[in-house]
Amino acid sequence: MTLKEVCKILKNKNNIEILTHSSPDGDTFGCGFALCLALQSMGKNARVVVEKLPSKFEFLTKGVKEQDFQGEFVVSVDIAALSLLGSNAEKYKDIIDLCIDHHGSNSIEIQDKYVDAQAAAACEIIYQIILELGVKITKEIANCLYTGISTDTGCFRFSNTTAQTHRIAADLMETGCDFEIINKNMFETKSKARVELEKNLYDTMEYFAEGKGAIICISLDMLERLNINNDDIEGIESIPRLIEGVVLGITMKEKEKNSYKISVRTNDGINASKFCEKFGGGGHTAAAGCKLSGEYETVKEKLIKSAEEFI
């Protein structure tokens, strides 16, 4: 599809539900609420479907109207696979009408799908869609879009950042977005619980492949003992990659007994998506994920062995 075709569809639809992915981040929320604000400004009924909105992202809802309507058209944003719908999967997995994403590994099989794997964040695509729709980018919309772009590029430090990324960010800054506040809240401010979590995580860290790989694990026991919520986990996956000499970092998150969400972050051109595809996952070149089940030691050793061969 082209952006014009995407916009033609959106112009002709109403009562629109916008899906975000499970374990949500700034990009999926930024996309959802920016598009919702744009559609509502066009006189349409629209709402964002979320599992749970962490308190750090509540500011993105500013200006969004609560509208009571029966959903007729479903749009997914920043969702690469149906498995990422989480608790919303049963209701929405077979009724997505339009998919907008930036993951080259997108596996959602529907007719109307727009994927730009060159976009650093899905919010870059939503920015272009909003302009094509002829909607003015307000400060509220700019805050949503900037949040998505900033968080998905690690505050413009990751290798997915492009010149276009900076141009869009500059436009959003000129619109009046609260970039300084957003970056401080997303990258500098830590709760006391987050600090305690990081202390515990470093105790779980193991190196492999002669120090080129590192792995950490967040267990259910750790989350309960430290009273950790979703806000405190945001961005934790980057910790292994920040260590000198590490080109492939793995974070294991125990979601339920013997079930793990695996997040992989890489440096130096190591393809995280290709690695995660070995386990039925995918994502971006430098950031990807998958899911594995089994005993902790078994899953950990499987990941380490595969990563050593991959490196």
ABEGO torsion letter per residue (X at the ends): XBAAAAAAAAAABBGBBBBBBBGBBAAAAAAAAAAAAAAAAAGBBBBBBBABBBAAAAAAABGBBBBBBBBABBBBBGBABAAAAEAAAAAAAAABABBBBABAABABBBABBBBBAABABAAAAAAAAAAAAGBBBBAAAAAAAAAAAAAAAGGGABAABBAAAAAAAAAAAAAGBBAAAAAAAAAABBBAAAAAAAAAAAAABBBBGGGABBBBBBBAAAAAAAGBBAAAABGAAAAAAABBGBABBBBBBBABBGBBBBBBBBBGGBBAAAAAAAAGBEEBAABBBBBBBEBAAAAAAAAAAAAAAAX
